[in-house]
């Protein structure tokens, strides 16, 4: 292999994926390869927007597959998304899983960037 240029400044591009394959088999009802921790772009209709006492914005997105992804935009990261229920957004950030009230591992994303698409 021959590397040219400054590879230390190369950027990592996110992988686009639908909600059903996000987190893969790491999620309780997941399919496909485990992919938590990767930088991904997901999209869907926003629902359940809330803000906690620290300013973190939390909501879910559904791409129409019936599989929702919990999204959190931490207040401390310098970005701020302000979705409204019913809007369509695209979100980029690392994929993760969270434990819900029934001890299921559900898909989640920590929002690095978000953009309203509809």
Long-range contacts (C-beta under 8 A, 24 or more apart in sequence): 12-39, 13-39, 14-39, 14-40, 14-41, 14-92, 15-39, 15-40, 15-41, 16-40, 16-41, 16-42, 17-41, 17-42, 18-42, 18-63, 18-65, 18-67, 19-44, 19-61, 19-62, 19-63, 19-65, 19-67, 19-68, 19-69, 19-107, 20-65, 20-67, 22-67, 22-69, 22-95, 22-107, 22-109, 23-95, 23-96, 23-97, 23-105, 23-107, 23-108, 26-97, 26-105, 27-97, 27-105, 27-106, 27-107, 28-104, 28-105, 28-106, 29-67, 29-104, 30-105, 30-107, 35-95, 36-94, 36-95, 36-96, 36-97, 37-94, 37-95, 37-96, 38-94, 38-95, 39-92, 39-93, 39-94, 39-112, 40-92, 40-93, 40-94, 40-95, 40-109, 41-90, 41-91, 41-92, 42-69, 42-90, 42-91, 42-109, 43-88, 43-89, 43-90, 43-91, 43-117, 44-68, 44-69, 44-88, 44-89, 45-86, 45-87, 45-88, 46-83, 46-84, 46-85, 46-86, 46-87, 46-88, 46-89, 47-85, 47-86, 48-85, 49-83, 49-84, 49-85, 57-81, 57-82, 57-83, 57-111, 59-83, 59-85, 61-89, 61-91, 67-107, 68-106, 68-107, 69-107, 69-108, 69-109, 70-98, 70-106, 70-107, 70-108, 70-109, 71-108, 71-109, 71-111, 71-114, 72-108, 72-109, 72-110, 72-111, 73-110, 73-111, 73-114, 74-110, 74-111, 77-112, 79-111, 79-112, 79-113, 79-114, 81-111, 81-114, 83-114, 83-116, 87-116, 87-118, 88-116, 88-117, 88-118, 89-114, 89-115, 89-116, 89-117, 90-114, 90-115, 90-117
